[in-house]
Each structure stands twice: as structure tokens, then as C-alpha cells.
Amino acid sequence: MFLISSSMEYAQLESLLTSTTAKDMWDKLSQIHEQKSVTNKLLLTQKFIEYRMGANDSVVSHVAKVQNLARQLADVGENLSEVTVMAKILGSLTSKFSIFQTKWDSVDPERQNLASLQERLIKKEAKLNAESDAEGVFYTGKSRNSKKDKDQPHKSDKIDKNQGQWKKIYSVISAKRRDILRVNVGRNQRIIVQTSRQKVIRIFRPRAGERFVQNAL
């Protein structure tokens, strides 16, 4: 009894205070150890079942986590087959690998092993990352082009050069109608465009008799 108690901490001895023989102490220790082992095995099994790949996890990290959980279960006597480990790796992947799972089913069963699975997953991950980067470049370019287009003048406000003299086509905003007024404008003649909300006066100084278009949008 002395040999057993001397190698234990006080917290562990509390459950053995009522023991009168060395055998009694050993039986209680064995029972406690078995209970802890069963509880630990249940917790590890639950952890293994509930595990899912994180959104920011790499394939290498994901596979390593599953293998580590399987190893912990093996340490408490719950050995998992390679097929079970592969099934867990596949079943806990993120949604972006959904197509891969279907393709893996078409692989020759003789080549369906853990090393092959990890290799194929790494290649698939690299391909997905490349596609994501390319898509990001596309949208960045599209956004820049959109901004560039916004910076360009509206076609109704553009300046055109005709026979060496600049002329501008003005736009008048109207909430209720769209009119196009075609007029022959003389030098310094005023054009008054009346809309439902505002009156706009534009003064043109073209050559006499030139033809301009006044747009009311």
C-alpha cells in the first residue's frame, strides 16, 4: 500500500482513503482509469464526428487535423481504418470541393488511398485558388473600366469639331418628356427651351445658318 500511495498525488489519494488493502487500492485505481478511458474515448469520437474543415483551412491542414484525431482515438484503443479516415476527410470538406467528391468516386478503387487523396486535393485547391485570383483580376479591371466610362462625358454633352469651329450640344433634363428640337441658328441668337420643371437659355455663337441639335432629355 505504501508503494502505491507514495507514487500518487494527494488529489488521487482521496478516492483511496477507504481502502484497507493493496488489492483494494489497485482495483479502485483500475476502475477509475477504465472510466476515464471510456469517457475520453467518447469525447474523442464525438470530436472526430463533429469536425469540419474551416473556411480558412488549407487542404494540408485539414488532412493533418483528421489524422491527428484518428491517432488520438487509436491511443485509447479505438483504431480507425484508412477508409474511415478518407471518408471523414471527404465528408468534412468545404462546399467549394463538392465537385471533387463526385470525381473521387470515379477513381480506381485500387488507387483510392490516403496519399492519393491528399495529392489530388492539393492539386484541386491550387486550381481553385488560381481561378479565384483570375476572377478577382477580371472584376478589378471591369471596375476600373466602369469608372473610366463614368468619367467620359455623356454623348449629348460631347464637344464635336466641325469645319474648324467648335460646337457643343447641350442637354436639358426633363422629368416628363424627351424632345429633340432641330433649329437653324443665326449668329448670337438665343434659344429658349421650356421644360416641365425649368427654363434653360443657351446662347450659341455659330456661323450663320449652321444647324445644331438641342436635346431635351
mmCIF file of the C-alpha atoms, coordinates in Angstrom:
data_MODEL
# 
_entry.id   MODEL 
# 
loop_
_atom_site.group_PDB 
_atom_site.id 
_atom_site.type_symbol 
_atom_site.label_atom_id 
_atom_site.label_alt_id 
_atom_site.label_comp_id 
_atom_site.label_asym_id 
_atom_site.label_entity_id 
_atom_site.label_seq_id 
_atom_site.pdbx_PDB_ins_code 
_atom_site.Cartn_x 
_atom_site.Cartn_y 
_atom_site.Cartn_z 
_atom_site.occupancy 
_atom_site.B_iso_or_equiv 
_atom_site.pdbx_formal_charge 
_atom_site.auth_seq_id 
_atom_site.auth_comp_id 
_atom_site.auth_asym_id 
_atom_site.auth_atom_id 
_atom_site.pdbx_PDB_model_num 
ATOM 1   C CA . MET A 1 1   ? 0.000   0.000  0.000   1.00 0.00 ? 1   MET A CA 1 
ATOM 2   C CA . PHE A 1 2   ? 2.861   2.364  0.825   1.00 0.00 ? 2   PHE A CA 1 
ATOM 3   C CA . LEU A 1 3   ? 4.465   1.879  -2.576  1.00 0.00 ? 3   LEU A CA 1 
ATOM 4   C CA . ILE A 1 4   ? 1.194   2.692  -4.358  1.00 0.00 ? 4   ILE A CA 1 
ATOM 5   C CA . SER A 1 5   ? 0.303   5.712  -2.240  1.00 0.00 ? 5   SER A CA 1 
ATOM 6   C CA . SER A 1 6   ? 3.807   7.198  -2.304  1.00 0.00 ? 6   SER A CA 1 
ATOM 7   C CA . SER A 1 7   ? 3.775   7.465  -6.106  1.00 0.00 ? 7   SER A CA 1 
ATOM 8   C CA . MET A 1 8   ? 0.453   9.316  -6.200  1.00 0.00 ? 8   MET A CA 1 
ATOM 9   C CA . GLU A 1 9   ? -0.636  12.911 -5.636  1.00 0.00 ? 9   GLU A CA 1 
ATOM 10  C CA . TYR A 1 10  ? -2.951  13.836 -2.767  1.00 0.00 ? 10  TYR A CA 1 
ATOM 11  C CA . ALA A 1 11  ? -5.902  14.517 -5.095  1.00 0.00 ? 11  ALA A CA 1 
ATOM 12  C CA . GLN A 1 12  ? -5.583  10.986 -6.405  1.00 0.00 ? 12  GLN A CA 1 
ATOM 13  C CA . LEU A 1 13  ? -5.348  9.513  -2.920  1.00 0.00 ? 13  LEU A CA 1 
ATOM 14  C CA . GLU A 1 14  ? -8.703  10.914 -1.824  1.00 0.00 ? 14  GLU A CA 1 
ATOM 15  C CA . SER A 1 15  ? -10.569 8.130  -3.614  1.00 0.00 ? 15  SER A CA 1 
ATOM 16  C CA . LEU A 1 16  ? -8.356  5.527  -1.918  1.00 0.00 ? 16  LEU A CA 1 
ATOM 17  C CA . LEU A 1 17  ? -8.682  6.657  1.694   1.00 0.00 ? 17  LEU A CA 1 
ATOM 18  C CA . THR A 1 18  ? -11.225 3.960  2.468   1.00 0.00 ? 18  THR A CA 1 
ATOM 19  C CA . SER A 1 19  ? -9.084  1.166  1.017   1.00 0.00 ? 19  SER A CA 1 
ATOM 20  C CA . THR A 1 20  ? -7.715  -1.293 3.553   1.00 0.00 ? 20  THR A CA 1 
ATOM 21  C CA . THR A 1 21  ? -5.541  -3.485 1.341   1.00 0.00 ? 21  THR A CA 1 
ATOM 22  C CA . ALA A 1 22  ? -3.215  -3.025 -1.619  1.00 0.00 ? 22  ALA A CA 1 
ATOM 23  C CA . LYS A 1 23  ? -5.552  -5.089 -3.806  1.00 0.00 ? 23  LYS A CA 1 
ATOM 24  C CA . ASP A 1 24  ? -8.488  -2.880 -2.911  1.00 0.00 ? 24  ASP A CA 1 
ATOM 25  C CA . MET A 1 25  ? -6.493  0.210  -3.841  1.00 0.00 ? 25  MET A CA 1 
ATOM 26  C CA . TRP A 1 26  ? -5.404  -1.331 -7.154  1.00 0.00 ? 26  TRP A CA 1 
ATOM 27  C CA . ASP A 1 27  ? -8.950  -2.354 -8.074  1.00 0.00 ? 27  ASP A CA 1 
ATOM 28  C CA . LYS A 1 28  ? -10.235 1.166  -7.415  1.00 0.00 ? 28  LYS A CA 1 
ATOM 29  C CA . LEU A 1 29  ? -7.442  2.707  -9.481  1.00 0.00 ? 29  LEU A CA 1 
ATOM 30  C CA . SER A 1 30  ? -8.172  0.328  -12.357 1.00 0.00 ? 30  SER A CA 1 
ATOM 31  C CA . GLN A 1 31  ? -11.867 1.166  -12.215 1.00 0.00 ? 31  GLN A CA 1 
ATOM 32  C CA . ILE A 1 32  ? -11.161 4.926  -12.252 1.00 0.00 ? 32  ILE A CA 1 
ATOM 33  C CA . HIS A 1 33  ? -8.736  4.538  -15.162 1.00 0.00 ? 33  HIS A CA 1 
ATOM 34  C CA . GLU A 1 34  ? -11.234 2.495  -17.176 1.00 0.00 ? 34  GLU A CA 1 
ATOM 35  C CA . GLN A 1 35  ? -13.979 5.052  -16.579 1.00 0.00 ? 35  GLN A CA 1 
ATOM 36  C CA . LYS A 1 36  ? -11.696 7.866  -17.700 1.00 0.00 ? 36  LYS A CA 1 
ATOM 37  C CA . SER A 1 37  ? -10.670 5.888  -20.765 1.00 0.00 ? 37  SER A CA 1 
ATOM 38  C CA . VAL A 1 38  ? -14.276 5.283  -21.784 1.00 0.00 ? 38  VAL A CA 1 
ATOM 39  C CA . THR A 1 39  ? -15.187 8.930  -21.238 1.00 0.00 ? 39  THR A CA 1 
ATOM 40  C CA . ASN A 1 40  ? -12.136 10.098 -23.142 1.00 0.00 ? 40  ASN A CA 1 
ATOM 41  C CA . LYS A 1 41  ? -12.911 7.715  -25.993 1.00 0.00 ? 41  LYS A CA 1 
ATOM 42  C CA . LEU A 1 42  ? -16.476 9.012  -26.242 1.00 0.00 ? 42  LEU A CA 1 
ATOM 43  C CA . LEU A 1 43  ? -15.300 12.623 -26.253 1.00 0.00 ? 43  LEU A CA 1 
ATOM 44  C CA . LEU A 1 44  ? -12.683 11.952 -28.930 1.00 0.00 ? 44  LEU A CA 1 
ATOM 45  C CA . THR A 1 45  ? -15.176 10.028 -31.060 1.00 0.00 ? 45  THR A CA 1 
ATOM 46  C CA . GLN A 1 46  ? -17.680 12.870 -30.802 1.00 0.00 ? 46  GLN A CA 1 
ATOM 47  C CA . LYS A 1 47  ? -14.965 15.365 -31.689 1.00 0.00 ? 47  LYS A CA 1 
ATOM 48  C CA . PHE A 1 48  ? -13.973 13.270 -34.717 1.00 0.00 ? 48  PHE A CA 1 
ATOM 49  C CA . ILE A 1 49  ? -17.564 13.022 -35.954 1.00 0.00 ? 49  ILE A CA 1 
ATOM 50  C CA . GLU A 1 50  ? -18.336 16.719 -35.489 1.00 0.00 ? 50  GLU A CA 1 
ATOM 51  C CA . TYR A 1 51  ? -15.118 18.040 -37.023 1.00 0.00 ? 51  TYR A CA 1 
ATOM 52  C CA . ARG A 1 52  ? -15.464 20.177 -40.183 1.00 0.00 ? 52  ARG A CA 1 
ATOM 53  C CA . MET A 1 53  ? -12.871 21.891 -42.342 1.00 0.00 ? 53  MET A CA 1 
ATOM 54  C CA . GLY A 1 54  ? -12.581 25.605 -41.554 1.00 0.00 ? 54  GLY A CA 1 
ATOM 55  C CA . ALA A 1 55  ? -13.175 28.230 -44.230 1.00 0.00 ? 55  ALA A CA 1 
ATOM 56  C CA . ASN A 1 56  ? -9.553  29.386 -43.962 1.00 0.00 ? 56  ASN A CA 1 
ATOM 57  C CA . ASP A 1 57  ? -8.008  25.916 -43.601 1.00 0.00 ? 57  ASP A CA 1 
ATOM 58  C CA . SER A 1 58  ? -5.725  24.595 -46.310 1.00 0.00 ? 58  SER A CA 1 
ATOM 59  C CA . VAL A 1 59  ? -6.043  21.028 -47.575 1.00 0.00 ? 59  VAL A CA 1 
ATOM 60  C CA . VAL A 1 60  ? -2.789  20.044 -45.847 1.00 0.00 ? 60  VAL A CA 1 
ATOM 61  C CA . SER A 1 61  ? -4.034  21.468 -42.545 1.00 0.00 ? 61  SER A CA 1 
ATOM 62  C CA . HIS A 1 62  ? -7.419  19.771 -42.929 1.00 0.00 ? 62  HIS A CA 1 
ATOM 63  C CA . VAL A 1 63  ? -5.945  16.332 -43.615 1.00 0.00 ? 63  VAL A CA 1 
ATOM 64  C CA . ALA A 1 64  ? -3.495  16.713 -40.714 1.00 0.00 ? 64  ALA A CA 1 
ATOM 65  C CA . LYS A 1 65  ? -6.307  17.557 -38.275 1.00 0.00 ? 65  LYS A CA 1 
ATOM 66  C CA . VAL A 1 66  ? -8.330  14.486 -39.270 1.00 0.00 ? 66  VAL A CA 1 
ATOM 67  C CA . GLN A 1 67  ? -5.266  12.239 -38.997 1.00 0.00 ? 67  GLN A CA 1 
ATOM 68  C CA . ASN A 1 68  ? -4.444  13.682 -35.576 1.00 0.00 ? 68  ASN A CA 1 
ATOM 69  C CA . LEU A 1 69  ? -7.951  12.948 -34.297 1.00 0.00 ? 69  LEU A CA 1 
ATOM 70  C CA . ALA A 1 70  ? -7.701  9.406  -35.653 1.00 0.00 ? 70  ALA A CA 1 
ATOM 71  C CA . ARG A 1 71  ? -4.348  8.971  -33.890 1.00 0.00 ? 71  ARG A CA 1 
ATOM 72  C CA . GLN A 1 72  ? -5.797  10.163 -30.573 1.00 0.00 ? 72  GLN A CA 1 
ATOM 73  C CA . LEU A 1 73  ? -8.579  7.605  -30.882 1.00 0.00 ? 73  LEU A CA 1 
ATOM 74  C CA . ALA A 1 74  ? -6.007  4.902  -31.614 1.00 0.00 ? 74  ALA A CA 1 
ATOM 75  C CA . ASP A 1 75  ? -4.177  5.838  -28.405 1.00 0.00 ? 75  ASP A CA 1 
ATOM 76  C CA . VAL A 1 76  ? -7.301  4.960  -26.379 1.00 0.00 ? 76  VAL A CA 1 
ATOM 77  C CA . GLY A 1 77  ? -7.828  1.727  -28.259 1.00 0.00 ? 77  GLY A CA 1 
ATOM 78  C CA . GLU A 1 78  ? -10.260 2.916  -30.945 1.00 0.00 ? 78  GLU A CA 1 
ATOM 79  C CA . ASN A 1 79  ? -8.492  2.163  -34.213 1.00 0.00 ? 79  ASN A CA 1 
ATOM 80  C CA . LEU A 1 80  ? -9.983  3.636  -37.395 1.00 0.00 ? 80  LEU A CA 1 
ATOM 81  C CA . SER A 1 81  ? -9.467  2.158  -40.838 1.00 0.00 ? 81  SER A CA 1 
ATOM 82  C CA . GLU A 1 82  ? -7.908  4.165  -43.676 1.00 0.00 ? 82  GLU A CA 1 
ATOM 83  C CA . VAL A 1 83  ? -11.261 4.127  -45.463 1.00 0.00 ? 83  VAL A CA 1 
ATOM 84  C CA . THR A 1 84  ? -12.934 5.713  -42.424 1.00 0.00 ? 84  THR A CA 1 
ATOM 85  C CA . VAL A 1 85  ? -10.277 8.426  -42.270 1.00 0.00 ? 85  VAL A CA 1 
ATOM 86  C CA . MET A 1 86  ? -10.630 9.138  -46.015 1.00 0.00 ? 86  MET A CA 1 
ATOM 87  C CA . ALA A 1 87  ? -14.415 9.254  -45.686 1.00 0.00 ? 87  ALA A CA 1 
ATOM 88  C CA . LYS A 1 88  ? -14.058 11.802 -42.881 1.00 0.00 ? 88  LYS A CA 1 
ATOM 89  C CA . ILE A 1 89  ? -11.647 13.935 -44.916 1.00 0.00 ? 89  ILE A CA 1 
ATOM 90  C CA . LEU A 1 90  ? -14.026 13.971 -47.887 1.00 0.00 ? 90  LEU A CA 1 
ATOM 91  C CA . GLY A 1 91  ? -17.199 14.410 -45.876 1.00 0.00 ? 91  GLY A CA 1 
ATOM 92  C CA . SER A 1 92  ? -15.906 17.386 -43.908 1.00 0.00 ? 92  SER A CA 1 
ATOM 93  C CA . LEU A 1 93  ? -14.577 19.424 -46.856 1.00 0.00 ? 93  LEU A CA 1 
ATOM 94  C CA . THR A 1 94  ? -15.965 22.893 -47.547 1.00 0.00 ? 94  THR A CA 1 
ATOM 95  C CA . SER A 1 95  ? -18.592 23.365 -50.263 1.00 0.00 ? 95  SER A CA 1 
ATOM 96  C CA . LYS A 1 96  ? -16.063 24.532 -52.870 1.00 0.00 ? 96  LYS A CA 1 
ATOM 97  C CA . PHE A 1 97  ? -14.792 20.926 -53.068 1.00 0.00 ? 97  PHE A CA 1 
ATOM 98  C CA . SER A 1 98  ? -18.236 19.442 -53.755 1.00 0.00 ? 98  SER A CA 1 
ATOM 99  C CA . ILE A 1 99  ? -17.379 18.516 -57.356 1.00 0.00 ? 99  ILE A CA 1 
ATOM 100 C CA . PHE A 1 100 ? -14.155 16.839 -56.218 1.00 0.00 ? 100 PHE A CA 1 
ATOM 101 C CA . GLN A 1 101 ? -16.065 14.367 -54.061 1.00 0.00 ? 101 GLN A CA 1 
ATOM 102 C CA . THR A 1 102 ? -18.003 13.172 -57.105 1.00 0.00 ? 102 THR A CA 1 
ATOM 103 C CA . LYS A 1 103 ? -14.814 12.817 -59.159 1.00 0.00 ? 103 LYS A CA 1 
ATOM 104 C CA . TRP A 1 104 ? -13.108 10.868 -56.377 1.00 0.00 ? 104 TRP A CA 1 
ATOM 105 C CA . ASP A 1 105 ? -15.805 8.206  -56.618 1.00 0.00 ? 105 ASP A CA 1 
ATOM 106 C CA . SER A 1 106 ? -14.745 7.563  -60.221 1.00 0.00 ? 106 SER A CA 1 
ATOM 107 C CA . VAL A 1 107 ? -11.111 6.884  -59.249 1.00 0.00 ? 107 VAL A CA 1 
ATOM 108 C CA . ASP A 1 108 ? -9.968  3.269  -59.498 1.00 0.00 ? 108 ASP A CA 1 
ATOM 109 C CA . PRO A 1 109 ? -10.632 1.691  -56.059 1.00 0.00 ? 109 PRO A CA 1 
ATOM 110 C CA . GLU A 1 110 ? -7.095  0.296  -56.019 1.00 0.00 ? 110 GLU A CA 1 
ATOM 111 C CA . ARG A 1 111 ? -5.760  3.859  -56.196 1.00 0.00 ? 111 ARG A CA 1 
ATOM 112 C CA . GLN A 1 112 ? -8.073  5.209  -53.525 1.00 0.00 ? 112 GLN A CA 1 
ATOM 113 C CA . ASN A 1 113 ? -5.632  5.624  -50.661 1.00 0.00 ? 113 ASN A CA 1 
ATOM 114 C CA . LEU A 1 114 ? -4.822  8.422  -48.244 1.00 0.00 ? 114 LEU A CA 1 
ATOM 115 C CA . ALA A 1 115 ? -1.690  9.578  -50.076 1.00 0.00 ? 115 ALA A CA 1 
ATOM 116 C CA . SER A 1 116 ? -3.504  9.758  -53.424 1.00 0.00 ? 116 SER A CA 1 
ATOM 117 C CA . LEU A 1 117 ? -6.448  11.586 -51.861 1.00 0.00 ? 117 LEU A CA 1 
ATOM 118 C CA . GLN A 1 118 ? -4.228  14.238 -50.312 1.00 0.00 ? 118 GLN A CA 1 
ATOM 119 C CA . GLU A 1 119 ? -2.277  14.711 -53.556 1.00 0.00 ? 119 GLU A CA 1 
ATOM 120 C CA . ARG A 1 120 ? -5.444  15.187 -55.621 1.00 0.00 ? 120 ARG A CA 1 
ATOM 121 C CA . LEU A 1 121 ? -6.939  17.559 -53.060 1.00 0.00 ? 121 LEU A CA 1 
ATOM 122 C CA . ILE A 1 122 ? -3.817  19.741 -53.102 1.00 0.00 ? 122 ILE A CA 1 
ATOM 123 C CA . LYS A 1 123 ? -3.967  19.957 -56.918 1.00 0.00 ? 123 LYS A CA 1 
ATOM 124 C CA . LYS A 1 124 ? -7.669  20.814 -56.799 1.00 0.00 ? 124 LYS A CA 1 
ATOM 125 C CA . GLU A 1 125 ? -7.044  23.501 -54.187 1.00 0.00 ? 125 GLU A CA 1 
ATOM 126 C CA . ALA A 1 126 ? -4.304  25.071 -56.331 1.00 0.00 ? 126 ALA A CA 1 
ATOM 127 C CA . LYS A 1 127 ? -6.648  25.127 -59.336 1.00 0.00 ? 127 LYS A CA 1 
ATOM 128 C CA . LEU A 1 128 ? -9.470  26.729 -57.339 1.00 0.00 ? 128 LEU A CA 1 
ATOM 129 C CA . ASN A 1 129 ? -7.122  29.376 -55.966 1.00 0.00 ? 129 ASN A CA 1 
ATOM 130 C CA . ALA A 1 130 ? -5.854  30.189 -59.473 1.00 0.00 ? 130 ALA A CA 1 
ATOM 131 C CA . GLU A 1 131 ? -9.420  30.543 -60.773 1.00 0.00 ? 131 GLU A CA 1 
ATOM 132 C CA . SER A 1 132 ? -10.323 32.768 -57.833 1.00 0.00 ? 132 SER A CA 1 
ATOM 133 C CA . ASP A 1 133 ? -7.303  35.015 -58.469 1.00 0.00 ? 133 ASP A CA 1 
ATOM 134 C CA . ALA A 1 134 ? -8.155  35.278 -62.177 1.00 0.00 ? 134 ALA A CA 1 
ATOM 135 C CA . GLU A 1 135 ? -11.752 36.200 -61.362 1.00 0.00 ? 135 GLU A CA 1 
ATOM 136 C CA . GLY A 1 136 ? -10.546 38.862 -58.956 1.00 0.00 ? 136 GLY A CA 1 
ATOM 137 C CA . VAL A 1 137 ? -8.353  40.408 -61.665 1.00 0.00 ? 137 VAL A CA 1 
ATOM 138 C CA . PHE A 1 138 ? -11.296 40.384 -64.094 1.00 0.00 ? 138 PHE A CA 1 
ATOM 139 C CA . TYR A 1 139 ? -13.612 42.229 -61.719 1.00 0.00 ? 139 TYR A CA 1 
ATOM 140 C CA . THR A 1 140 ? -10.881 44.710 -60.811 1.00 0.00 ? 140 THR A CA 1 
ATOM 141 C CA . GLY A 1 141 ? -10.384 45.500 -64.488 1.00 0.00 ? 141 GLY A CA 1 
ATOM 142 C CA . LYS A 1 142 ? -14.130 45.735 -65.029 1.00 0.00 ? 142 LYS A CA 1 
ATOM 143 C CA . SER A 1 143 ? -14.467 48.128 -62.101 1.00 0.00 ? 143 SER A CA 1 
ATOM 144 C CA . ARG A 1 144 ? -11.720 50.343 -63.473 1.00 0.00 ? 144 ARG A CA 1 
ATOM 145 C CA . ASN A 1 145 ? -13.331 50.393 -66.903 1.00 0.00 ? 145 ASN A CA 1 
ATOM 146 C CA . SER A 1 146 ? -16.686 51.318 -65.367 1.00 0.00 ? 146 SER A CA 1 
ATOM 147 C CA . LYS A 1 147 ? -15.077 54.212 -63.521 1.00 0.00 ? 147 LYS A CA 1 
ATOM 148 C CA . LYS A 1 148 ? -13.364 55.271 -66.718 1.00 0.00 ? 148 LYS A CA 1 
ATOM 149 C CA . ASP A 1 149 ? -16.682 55.220 -68.575 1.00 0.00 ? 149 ASP A CA 1 
ATOM 150 C CA . LYS A 1 150 ? -18.285 57.358 -65.868 1.00 0.00 ? 150 LYS A CA 1 
ATOM 151 C CA . ASP A 1 151 ? -15.527 59.922 -66.284 1.00 0.00 ? 151 ASP A CA 1 
ATOM 152 C CA . GLN A 1 152 ? -16.267 60.219 -70.000 1.00 0.00 ? 152 GLN A CA 1 
ATOM 153 C CA . PRO A 1 153 ? -18.790 62.946 -70.993 1.00 0.00 ? 153 PRO A CA 1 
ATOM 154 C CA . HIS A 1 154 ? -22.311 61.912 -71.917 1.00 0.00 ? 154 HIS A CA 1 
ATOM 155 C CA . LYS A 1 155 ? -22.751 61.692 -75.667 1.00 0.00 ? 155 LYS A CA 1 
ATOM 156 C CA . SER A 1 156 ? -25.300 64.511 -75.535 1.00 0.00 ? 156 SER A CA 1 
ATOM 157 C CA . ASP A 1 157 ? -22.710 66.728 -73.808 1.00 0.00 ? 157 ASP A CA 1 
ATOM 158 C CA . LYS A 1 158 ? -19.754 65.924 -76.030 1.00 0.00 ? 158 LYS A CA 1 
ATOM 159 C CA . ILE A 1 159 ? -17.869 68.553 -77.977 1.00 0.00 ? 159 ILE A CA 1 
ATOM 160 C CA . ASP A 1 160 ? -17.515 67.985 -81.687 1.00 0.00 ? 160 ASP A CA 1 
ATOM 161 C CA . LYS A 1 161 ? -15.308 69.791 -84.161 1.00 0.00 ? 161 LYS A CA 1 
ATOM 162 C CA . ASN A 1 162 ? -16.875 70.807 -87.462 1.00 0.00 ? 162 ASN A CA 1 
ATOM 163 C CA . GLN A 1 163 ? -15.126 72.800 -90.208 1.00 0.00 ? 163 GLN A CA 1 
ATOM 164 C CA . GLY A 1 164 ? -12.542 74.227 -87.821 1.00 0.00 ? 164 GLY A CA 1 
ATOM 165 C CA . GLN A 1 165 ? -15.121 75.629 -85.378 1.00 0.00 ? 165 GLN A CA 1 
ATOM 166 C CA . TRP A 1 166 ? -16.141 74.038 -82.042 1.00 0.00 ? 166 TRP A CA 1 
ATOM 167 C CA . LYS A 1 167 ? -19.786 73.483 -81.282 1.00 0.00 ? 167 LYS A CA 1 
ATOM 168 C CA . LYS A 1 168 ? -21.438 71.996 -78.191 1.00 0.00 ? 168 LYS A CA 1 
ATOM 169 C CA . ILE A 1 169 ? -24.666 70.030 -77.986 1.00 0.00 ? 169 ILE A CA 1 
ATOM 170 C CA . TYR A 1 170 ? -26.379 70.858 -74.693 1.00 0.00 ? 170 TYR A CA 1 
ATOM 171 C CA . SER A 1 171 ? -28.710 68.633 -72.663 1.00 0.00 ? 171 SER A CA 1 
ATOM 172 C CA . VAL A 1 172 ? -31.774 69.860 -70.772 1.00 0.00 ? 172 VAL A CA 1 
ATOM 173 C CA . ILE A 1 173 ? -33.185 67.481 -68.143 1.00 0.00 ? 173 ILE A CA 1 
ATOM 174 C CA . SER A 1 174 ? -36.928 66.945 -68.199 1.00 0.00 ? 174 SER A CA 1 
ATOM 175 C CA . ALA A 1 175 ? -38.753 64.542 -65.889 1.00 0.00 ? 175 ALA A CA 1 
ATOM 176 C CA . LYS A 1 176 ? -41.786 64.106 -68.148 1.00 0.00 ? 176 LYS A CA 1 
ATOM 177 C CA . ARG A 1 177 ? -40.756 64.256 -71.815 1.00 0.00 ? 177 ARG A CA 1 
ATOM 178 C CA . ARG A 1 178 ? -37.992 63.654 -74.312 1.00 0.00 ? 178 ARG A CA 1 
ATOM 179 C CA . ASP A 1 179 ? -37.899 66.217 -77.127 1.00 0.00 ? 179 ASP A CA 1 
ATOM 180 C CA . ILE A 1 180 ? -35.466 66.919 -79.901 1.00 0.00 ? 180 ILE A CA 1 
ATOM 181 C CA . LEU A 1 181 ? -35.567 70.442 -81.279 1.00 0.00 ? 181 LEU A CA 1 
ATOM 182 C CA . ARG A 1 182 ? -33.884 70.990 -84.613 1.00 0.00 ? 182 ARG A CA 1 
ATOM 183 C CA . VAL A 1 183 ? -33.353 74.654 -85.433 1.00 0.00 ? 183 VAL A CA 1 
ATOM 184 C CA . ASN A 1 184 ? -31.327 76.863 -87.733 1.00 0.00 ? 184 ASN A CA 1 
ATOM 185 C CA . VAL A 1 185 ? -29.428 79.244 -85.538 1.00 0.00 ? 185 VAL A CA 1 
ATOM 186 C CA . GLY A 1 186 ? -28.134 82.630 -86.595 1.00 0.00 ? 186 GLY A CA 1 
ATOM 187 C CA . ARG A 1 187 ? -25.218 84.459 -85.001 1.00 0.00 ? 187 ARG A CA 1 
ATOM 188 C CA . ASN A 1 188 ? -25.785 85.382 -81.315 1.00 0.00 ? 188 ASN A CA 1 
ATOM 189 C CA . GLN A 1 189 ? -29.399 84.127 -81.490 1.00 0.00 ? 189 GLN A CA 1 
ATOM 190 C CA . ARG A 1 190 ? -30.927 82.866 -78.241 1.00 0.00 ? 190 ARG A CA 1 
ATOM 191 C CA . ILE A 1 191 ? -32.729 79.528 -77.927 1.00 0.00 ? 191 ILE A CA 1 
ATOM 192 C CA . ILE A 1 192 ? -35.196 79.145 -75.033 1.00 0.00 ? 192 ILE A CA 1 
ATOM 193 C CA . VAL A 1 193 ? -36.099 75.547 -74.115 1.00 0.00 ? 193 VAL A CA 1 
ATOM 194 C CA . GLN A 1 194 ? -39.081 75.253 -71.752 1.00 0.00 ? 194 GLN A CA 1 
ATOM 195 C CA . THR A 1 195 ? -39.379 72.031 -69.692 1.00 0.00 ? 195 THR A CA 1 
ATOM 196 C CA . SER A 1 196 ? -41.875 70.923 -67.046 1.00 0.00 ? 196 SER A CA 1 
ATOM 197 C CA . ARG A 1 197 ? -39.544 71.960 -64.224 1.00 0.00 ? 197 ARG A CA 1 
ATOM 198 C CA . GLN A 1 198 ? -37.168 74.572 -65.507 1.00 0.00 ? 198 GLN A CA 1 
ATOM 199 C CA . LYS A 1 199 ? -36.413 77.130 -68.203 1.00 0.00 ? 199 LYS A CA 1 
ATOM 200 C CA . VAL A 1 200 ? -32.949 76.925 -69.689 1.00 0.00 ? 200 VAL A CA 1 
ATOM 201 C CA . ILE A 1 201 ? -31.431 79.506 -72.012 1.00 0.00 ? 201 ILE A CA 1 
ATOM 202 C CA . ARG A 1 202 ? -28.430 78.580 -74.131 1.00 0.00 ? 202 ARG A CA 1 
ATOM 203 C CA . ILE A 1 203 ? -26.665 81.130 -76.290 1.00 0.00 ? 203 ILE A CA 1 
ATOM 204 C CA . PHE A 1 204 ? -24.969 79.773 -79.419 1.00 0.00 ? 204 PHE A CA 1 
ATOM 205 C CA . ARG A 1 205 ? -22.479 81.726 -81.444 1.00 0.00 ? 205 ARG A CA 1 
ATOM 206 C CA . PRO A 1 206 ? -22.026 79.596 -84.553 1.00 0.00 ? 206 PRO A CA 1 
ATOM 207 C CA . ARG A 1 207 ? -21.687 80.668 -88.099 1.00 0.00 ? 207 ARG A CA 1 
ATOM 208 C CA . ALA A 1 208 ? -24.919 81.989 -89.549 1.00 0.00 ? 208 ALA A CA 1 
ATOM 209 C CA . GLY A 1 209 ? -27.147 79.289 -90.937 1.00 0.00 ? 209 GLY A CA 1 
ATOM 210 C CA . GLU A 1 210 ? -25.316 76.341 -89.279 1.00 0.00 ? 210 GLU A CA 1 
ATOM 211 C CA . ARG A 1 211 ? -27.505 73.560 -87.968 1.00 0.00 ? 211 ARG A CA 1 
ATOM 212 C CA . PHE A 1 212 ? -27.377 72.425 -84.315 1.00 0.00 ? 212 PHE A CA 1 
ATOM 213 C CA . VAL A 1 213 ? -29.377 69.960 -82.266 1.00 0.00 ? 213 VAL A CA 1 
ATOM 214 C CA . GLN A 1 214 ? -30.801 70.949 -78.884 1.00 0.00 ? 214 GLN A CA 1 
ATOM 215 C CA . ASN A 1 215 ? -31.629 67.844 -76.795 1.00 0.00 ? 215 ASN A CA 1 
ATOM 216 C CA . ALA A 1 216 ? -34.213 67.866 -74.030 1.00 0.00 ? 216 ALA A CA 1 
ATOM 217 C CA . LEU A 1 217 ? -33.752 64.519 -72.243 1.00 0.00 ? 217 LEU A CA 1 
# 
